[in-house]
Amino acid sequence: MERTAERLAKDGVVGLIVVWADNNGIPRSRTVPIEQLPQAAERGVGVSPLFAIFDTHDGIAYGPPGLTTPSGDVRLVPVADRIVRLAGQPGFAWAPGRQVTAEGAPWPYDQRGVLERQVEAAARAGLEFRAGYEMEFRLSREDGPLGVVGPSYSPRLLLEVDEFAARLMGDLRANGVEIGQLHAEYGPAQFELNIAPADPVTAADRQLLTRQTIHAAARAHGLRACFAPLTDGARVGNGWHLHTSVARDGVNLLSGGDGVCGLTADGAAYLAGLLRDLPSIAAITAPSAASLLRLRPGFFSSAYAFWGVENREAALRFVPSTALLGAGHANVELKPSDASANPYLSLAVVIAAGLAGIADGLVPPPPIQEDPGPWTDERRAAAGIHRLPSTYEEQRAALLGGGRVRAVLGEELFGAFTVVRAADQAWAEGRSADEVIAAHLWRY
């Protein structure tokens, strides 16, 4: 670490930003002088355990055992092999952090550790996962909206932010984040980039790093990036779609089989496991009050629990392999996912649900290739299609009834997560949808 600190200091770096994501998907951080990197890597940086019960609006939801008073301390340890000098903030380096007890033991509220344990569980079962994110965001000028707001998917809209786009792509490359594409999206002044797939922990780390990179590039050009689930109640919001695949001995289980579009039996069981636990998964991957407002039919948010092959209204969109793209391309896209989700917990519950589906030998129902939104209630019921939770009460019931999801988080973290959701709901009571949307705009 001494050599790393010296090298960074010679390059003009004065501080290391150590980042973690809380239970609202909000990045929190500590910054240490670069000359203190060796000590920070060995002993960590002190942070309050109460961050586990911060709500979206920075209130503290006291209540879970061990988190009832302002006393205590945990250590935030930078992950040394993930240190990156920030291209868009050249005076600083960046690293994800692990939260451990003051004695250095695992801390049950550390979200990154939850994902690491699920990856280990998958390895014990002889399985490995890959994950990648599609990240939608809306840009505005510091003093108002962009001058051009359409047409959707147009290079004209990218032209409006040409310098930002070039800066962002260069900064991401310099920061070690490979992307597949960047384009204008469907909503006004909305853009999307997708992060190339990686192992799950790396994917979650890169999601946080990409946020930092986007914010810095936007600021450099007088812009602001909004990642909130909804930016306008009348229009589509921002989804952060999560793509995953599962392999055994390097062979993608979502391809090369006799099932629908090449699904193997285990690949189909993986998908069926996600479908079985989808309501409780969505309570983790789209947890905020703004998320609940976003998950509505007809707004490309995938409000119904079903799967389909390349169906962009499906909550679980199966993307099959093709002769052009190859077997490794096959993946499952989880669409009810947004910036208010902790990326480590999101991937942890997806992996756990999929592993359980494989262990139980589940078989998914036939895929749905239509938008069931316009269907009658009777037709949806006959097809086994139901709405994902759209109220806090439904979301809470899905969490409390999701035994597998609860087990992944562990009782301590699950208790903190549900207390935080209750605090958010108490804040939202009596407020209009527009007030809820406005309060979430710049939280992520």
N, C-alpha and C positions, 0 to 999 in steps of 0.2 A: 504493500500500500504506500510505503514511503516513495518508491519510484513513480508510482502512478500520480501521487500528489505533486511530486516535483515536475513531472512531465506536464501535467495540467497547468501548474503555476507558470511554467515557462511559456505556455501557449496563451497566457493572459487570463486564465480562469481564477476567479477569486473565491468562489463558493460552490458548494455541492448542494443541490436541491434534492432532498429525500422525500419521496411521495408515496402515499398510500391512498386507497379509496375507502370512504366510510360506507355505512349501511344505506346511504342515500345515493350512492354513486358519485358523490362529490369528492374530488381530489383534495386532500389535506397534505401539508408538508412542513418540514423543518429545513432550514438552510444553515450549513456549517461552513466556516472558513476553510478553504481548501487545505491549508496546512494542518488542520485538525482531522483530515480524512483518516489517517491511520488509527487514531483513537476512536473515531466514530465507528469504523469498521469492526473494531475489537469490542467496544463496550456499548455502542449505540448512543442514541440521543434521547434524553428524557422527554416523554409525552404523558399527558394525562390519560388514564384509562377511560375517562368519561367520553372520549371521542367515540366509543362504542355505542353511546346513547345520545349522540347529537342527532337532532332531527334536521329536516331539510332547511329549516329557517334558523338554524343555530341555537335553538332551544335545547336544553338538557333534560332528558326524560328519565329522571331518577326512578329506581324501582327494582330492577333485576338484582338478585343476590350478588353481593360484592361490588355493586355499582349504586350504592344508596347514599354515598357521601362524597364530597370533593377530595377525599384523601386517597393517596396511592400514586404509583408511578409505574410505567412500563418503558421499555427501551425500544427505540426505532433504529434498526440496524440496516444500513444500506447494503443492497445485494451487489457485492464488489464486481462481479463479472458482467453486470449490466450497466456500468457507469458509461455515460455518453456525454461528450461535450456538445452542448446545444448550439446548433448552427445558427438559430435565430436569436439566441441570447449568448453571444460568445464569451461573456464574462462568467458564465455559469456552466457547470456540469449537472447531470441529472441521473438519478438512480431510483428504482423502486425500493421500498423498504419492507422488512419483516418486523413484526411486533412481537417481542418476547418479554418474559417477566424480568424483574430486576435481577434475578439470579441467572438469567439466560435460558430459562426453560421455555418450552412452547406456551404461548398464551392462547387460551381457548377462543378469544375474540379476534384473532388474527385471520383475516379473510384469505390472504394469500396462502397461509398454511392449510386452510380447508381445501383449496384446489390442489395443492401439492399432495395431500393425502389421497384425494380421489384419483389422481394420476398414478400414484403408487398402487392403489387398489386395482386399477385397470391393468397395470403391468403384472401384478400377481395372477391375474386372469389370462395373461398372455395377449393382452390387447393394448394398442396404442392409438392415440387420438391426434387429429389435426384440427385446427380451428382458425377461423379468420372472420373479420368483421367488415360489414358494409356500414359506413358512418355517414349519415345525412346531417347537414347543418345549414343554417340560413345566415347569410351575410347582410349586414347593414353598414352604412357609413356612420361615423361617430356622431354626425349631426343630423342624421335622418336616413330614410330608405335609399337603396340603390336607384339610380336614374332609370335603369332598364330592368323590368321584372319578367320578361318572357321573350320569345315563346319557350315552352318547356323543352329541355334537352338540347337547346340551341347553342351553337358556337357564339352567337351574338351575345348571349348572356355571359359566357366566359370572357368575351372580349371586354366587357365592362370591368372585369377584375383580372385582366391579363397579367399585370405585374404581380399581383398576389398569387395567382396560380403558379406562375413560374417560380416565384420565391418558395412557395410551399413545396412544390415537387423537388426542388433542389435541396431544401432543408431536410425533407424526409429522407432523401437518399443519403445525405451527410450524417443523419442521425441513425442510420442503419435500419430504417423502416421501408421495406419493399412494398409498393402498392401495385395493384393491377390496373387501375384506371381512376381518372378524376373527370367528372362531367357535371353539367348543369342538370338539375333534377326537375320533378314535376311541379313543386310549389314555387311561389314567387321568391326570387333571389335564393333559391335552395340549390345546394350542391351535394355531391356524394363522392366519396372515395372508398375504395375497398383495400383492405390490408391483406397482403399475401398470407396464405395459411402457414401455421407454425405449430409447434407443440403447444398445449393449452396454456401453460404458465407464461411462455414467451408471448403468446397471442394477447393475453390479458395485460402484460407489461407494456406491450407495444400500443395497445389501445390507449393507455394512459399517456404514453409518450407522444402519440399522435395528437391527442388533445392539446398538449402543451405546445406542440409544433404549430398547429393550426392557429391557436390564439396568438402566438408570437408573430407569425407571418401576417395575420390580419392586422395586428397593431401597427406593424411596420408600414402599412399602406393605408392607415386611417380608417380601418374597418373593424367591425366587431363580429365575432362568430357566436351564434346562438345554437346550442345543442339541445335545447329543451324539447320534451316530447311534443308539445304544442306551442306554436308561436302566434296562432290566430285561430279562434274557435270556429271560423267558417271554412278553414282550409285544411289540407293534409298537414300532418306534423312530421317530426323527425324520428325515424326508426333507426336503430343500430342493430341491423339484422346479423344474427350469429350463425355462421356456417360451420358444421362439424362433419367429420368422417371418422370411421373406426376401421382399424386394420389388424390383421393377425399375421405375424411373420412377414410384414411388409406388403401384404395383399389386402387391398381395399375390400371390405365386406359388403360395400354398397354396390358392387359391380361383379360381373362374371358368373352370376347365379342363374337359376331357372325361374326366379320370381319376376314380378312386375318390373319391366325395364332393367332386368339384369340383377335385381336384388338377390343376394344369397339368403338362406334361411336365417342366419344370424344378423344379417343386415336388416332384414325385414323386422326381426325381433327388436333390434335397436330402435328402429323407427316407431314400432308399436309401444315400446317402453316410454318414449317421449310423449306419445299421444295419450297413454294412460295417465301420466302425471302432469299433463299440460296445464290444468288450472293452477296447481301449486307451483309449477315451474314459472308460469307467467306472473305469479305473485312475487317472485324473486327478480325476474328479468324485466318486468314493467310495473314497479312497485309504488310509484308516487301517485299523489292525487291527480297530477297532470296526466300520468299514464292512463288512468281510468277514464279521463275525458277523451283521450286519443283513441282508445280501443272501441271504435264504433263502426257499424257497417257502412260500406260505401266510401271509405276514406283510405283505402289501401293499408289499413292497419291490422287486418286479419283478426276480426272480432270473434270468429267462430272457430271452435276446436275441431279441425279435420285435417287430413293430409291430401295432397294432390301432386301429380307429376307436372312440374314446371307451371303450376297454378299459382299465380302471384296474389291471389286472394286467400290462399291456404295458410293457416298458421304454421304448418309444417310443409314446406315446399321441397319435394324431392327433385334434385338435379341429377339426372342419370349421366352415366358415361356415354360417350359417342366415339365412333371411329376417328373423328377428327380430334377430339379432346383427350382421349385416352381413359383408361380405367381409373387412374388416380383422381380424375376430376369429379367423380360422383360424390355428392354430399347432401346433407339435409340442412335446409335453411330454417331457422326459427325466426319468425317475423315479429311476434309480440315481444319486442325487446327494445330498450331505449337507453338514453344516457343516464337515467336515474337509477339504473341497475349497477351494482358492484360487479365489475367484470370477472373477478375471481369466483364470487359466489354463483354468478350466472353459469359459468362453465362447469363448476363443481356439481350443481344440481342437474344439469343436462347430462353430464357423464354418468352420474349415479343412476338416473332414471333409465338411461340407455343400457347400462350394465345390468340392471335388474330385469329389463326386458329380455336381454339375451339369456340371463340365468334362468328365467321363467319360460323361455321358449315361446314368447308371445307371437301371435299372428295378427297383423294389422287388418282392418276392414278394407274393402276395395277403395281405391283412391277416388276422390271427387274432382271432376274436371270443370266444374262450373262455379260461379259465385252463388252461394246459398242464401245470400242476403235477401234477394227478392222472393225466395221461396216462402210458402206458407209455414206456419209453426208445425203443422201436421206433417208436411213433407220433410222438414228438417228432423223432426222427432223420429220418423220412420227410417231415416238414414243414419240415426245416431249422432246427429250434429247438434251441439249446444253452444250457447254464448259463453265466452270466457268471462270471468268476473268483471262486472262493470260498476260495482259499488264497493265501498270499503267493507261492508258486511259480508258480501260474497267473497271478496279477496281474503278476508280474515278466516272465513270458514274453510277456504281452499288451503290456506297455510296450516291451520290447526288440524285439518283432516289429511294432510299430506305426510304420512309417516316416513316415507323414504326421504323426502326433502328435509324434514325435521331432523332425521338422523344424520344427514350429511352435515348440517350446520352444527349439531351438538346442542345440548340443552342450554348452555350459557349463551352462545351466539344467537340461537333461535329466540331465546327470551329477550335479548337486546333488540333483535330485529323487529319483533312484533311490538315491543314497547315503542320503538321509534315510529312504526307505522301508525300506532294509535295516537301518538303525539301529533303527527302530521294531519290525521283526520280531525283531531280536536281543533287544530289551527284552521282547517278548511271549513268547519261548521259555520254556517251563516254567511259565508263569502260566496260571491257569484263566480261563475265559471271564468269570466274575464279576469277577475281578481286573482284566482288561482293560477291562471296561465301567466299573468304578468309577474307574479311572485317567483315563478320558476325560470324565467327567461335567461337569467345570467348566473345560475347556480352551478353550472357544470363546466 
